[in-house]
Amino acid sequence: MSEFSDLSPILQSLLAGLFTWGSTTLGAATVFLYTATRRYNLDLMMGVTAGVMLSASFWGLLDPAIESSPLRGNIQWIPAATGFILGWMVVQWIDRLLPALPVIDTARAIAHPSRNYPRTWLLVLAMTLHNIPEGLGLGIAFSAPHYGHSALELKDALILALALGLHNIPEGIVIALPLYRSGLSAGKSFFIGQFSAMVDPIFAVIGAISLGMFEQILSYGLGFAAGAMIYVVVSEVIPESHSSGNPHHANAGVAIGVLVMMALEFGLGEVG
């Protein structure tokens, strides 16, 4: 791990973005193994995704965003809150650009594939847009330790990358599988399914460069990424995981996701 910690933050961010892109690719690759979809398994995975994203948002983004604030005293939280609101509003604005499509609308697409083919293409666009703040957050997280921000350690950035990677696996599934069920070949469904995360390494590098140029944006940037992630969880991931009548599987998944992130956050020693 020492070899990784010696890399420049830009290269670290690029590798982290490639990892989260690879996770989406892994999820999309399930179309090659497709025989039958057990919806409750997908709901369980969506629940784990929700738990992981919520935990990563609080422990890996909002907490260090407040600690790294340039302000002190009773107003120390304001930059993080400002970034949070901006991240939330940007993703909500994206959803309003696509009013006919929730961010994740797998249930209807699987049940009625031919009727939902155009909606699935909009899903690809929505997922791609939502991956942009994730990539930015990654880049900022990996750059922060390099510039002496004590609120974030390399361990925290690695845990955030792992959380996004876990989240991206079902994301790849819910894009590629409806396309495959709609009649597209497995190869084309796989290619389109992984395409949405192609922006992760690009915007991770942009986030790293941005923090290098404007170090004072750390609190705002981390808060922005948290707001974007939490909006997706509460607006789309959790409702979608409950939409097929398997709430207990989904709820169990949330608990598993939180426990996994708790173990990673507090059970690992320092990296470096």
N, C-alpha and C positions, 0 to 999 in steps of 0.2 A: 504493500500500500504506500510505502514511502516514495516509490517511483511516481505514483499518481500525484501525491501531494507536492512533488517538486515541479510538476508541470505548471505552465502559465494558466491563469484563470480562464483565459479565452479557450485554450485547448481542453481544459477540464470541462468547461461548459459545452463545448462541441461534443466531447465524448459522452457526456450525460444526455445531451439531446439525441445523439445517435442511439443510446440505450433505450430511451423512451419511445423513439421511432421503432426500434427493433421489437419492443413489447407489443406495439400495435400490429406490427407485421406478424408476430407470433399468434395473436388473436385472429387475425385475418386468415392465417394459414389453416384454421380449423375447417374451412370449406373443403379441403382436400380429404378430410377424414369424416365428412358429414354422412351420417346414416339417418338419424332421426333426432330431433331436438326435444329434449326434456326441458320444458320451460322452467320448472322449479330449480334446475341447476343454474340456468342463466340468472334467475332471480336471486339465488344465493350469491352468485358472483357479483351481481349488481349491488347487493347489500354490503359485501366486503369492500367493494369500490367506494361506497358511500362512507363507510367507517374509516377507511384509509385516508380519503380525501379530507374529511372533516378533521381528523386528528392531525394530519400534516398541515392543514390550514392554521390550526391553533398553535400547535407546538413548534412547527417548523417555519411559520410565516408571521403570524400576528404577534406572538410573544417576542421574537427577536426584533420585529418591526418597532415595537414599543420601547424595548431596551436600547435600540440604536437611535432613538429619536434625538434630534438636535435640541429639542426643548427639554426642560426639566420641571419638576414640581407637578402641580395638578393638571398641567396642560401637556404633559409628556406624551399622552396617547393621541393627540390631535393629528399629527402627520400620518400615523398608521390608520386612523379612522378615515382621514381624507382619502388615502389611497384605497382603502376598503370600499368606500362609497363609489369611487370612480370605477374600480374593477367591476363592482356589482352592476352599475349603470351601463357600462360598455357592453357586458354580456346580455343584459336585458334589452338593450337597443338592438343587438344582433338578433335576438329572438323576435323582436317586433318587425325586423326586416323580413323575417320568414314566418309570418303569422299562422300559416297553415300547418306548420311543422314543429312539434316539440323537438327538443334537442335529441332525444332518444325515443324513437317511436317504433320499437321493434315488434311489439305485440301485434299491432294491426298489419304490419308489413309481412310478418310470418303467416298470419291467419289468412290474409288475402293478398298474396304476392303480386298478382297481375295488376290489381287496382292501385297498388302502392308503389309501383315502379318509379314514377316521377318524384314521389315524396322521398324515396330513398336517395335519389340524386341530390335533393335538397339537404338530406341528412349529411351527406358527404361534405357539402359546403359549410353547414352549420358546425360540424365537428372540426373542420379545418380552421374556421374562425375562432373556435373556442380553444384550440391548441396554441394560438399565438400568445395569450397572456401566460400560459403554462411555460412556454419556452422562455419568455422574458423573465419570469420568476426564477427559473433554473439558473439563468445566466447571472442574475443579481445575487442569488444565494452562493454561487461558487466564487464570485468576485469579492464578496464582502470580507472573508477572512484575509484575503491577500492585501486588502487596503487597511487592515488593522481594526476592523469592526469587531469588537469582542463579543457582541451579542450573537454572532453566528460563527460556528466552527465548521471545519470541513466535514465533520461527522454529520452535522445538521443538513448540510447541502446534499450529502450522499443519501441520507434518509429521505429527503424530499424527492430526490431522483428515483429512489426505489418506490416511493408511494405513487408517483406519477406513472412509473412503469407498471405497477400492479393495476392501476386504474386503466391504463391503455390497453391491457389485454382484452377485457370485455368490450372496450370501445371498438377494437378491430373486429370482434365477433359481430357486434350489432350493426356494423356497416356492411361487412362482406356477406353475412348469411342472408339478409333479405334480398340482396342483389342476386345471389345464387338461386334462391327460391323463386325469384322473378323470371328465371330462365337464362340468365347470363352464365357463361362457362365458369368453371371453378378458377381457371387462371385469370380471367378478367375480373372476377369478383375479388380475388385475392389482391390483385394489383390496385384496384380502386379502394379496397378496404384499408390497405396500409398507406395509401396516398395522403390521407388526412393528417397524419403525424409527420409528414415530410418537413413541415414548417418548424418542428421542434428544435432541431439543431441550428437552423438558420436564426431563429429568434433567441435561442439561448446565447449564441455568439453576440447578437445585437444587445441583449441585456447585459452581458459582461462588459462590452465596450462602453455602453451607456454609463454604467457605474464607474468605470475608470475615468470617464470624462466629467461626470457630475456626481461626486461621491455623496452629496447631500440628498440624493433621491432615494437612498436605501430604504428608509422607513416608508416612503410613499410607494416604492416599487413592490416591496414585500406585502404591504397592505393591499395593493392593487391585485396581486396574484391571489391572495387569500379571498378577496371579495369575488373574483371571477370563479374560483373553485367552489366556494360555498354556494353561490347562486346556482351553479349547475347541479350541485347535490340536492338542494332543497326544492328546486323547481322541476328537475327532470329525473335524476337518478333514482331517488327514493320513490316518487310517484310511479315511475315506470316499473320498478321492482315489485310494486304492490298491485299492478294493473291486471295481473292474470290470476288472482285468487290464491297466491302463495305468500301471504304476508309473514308467516312464521319463518319461512326459509329466508326471506329478505331481512327480517329483523335479526335473525341469528347471524346472518352475514355481516350486518353492521357491527354487532358485538365482536365478532372475530376480527374484523378490520381494525377496530379500536385497540383490541388486545395486541394484535400484531405490531401496530405502531407504538404502543406503550412499551413493548419489549424491546423494540429497536431503539427508541428514543432514550430509554432509561437503563437498558440492559447492556448497551455497548459502551466500551471505553472510548477514550479519545483516539482519533485516527490521525496518523501523521508520523 
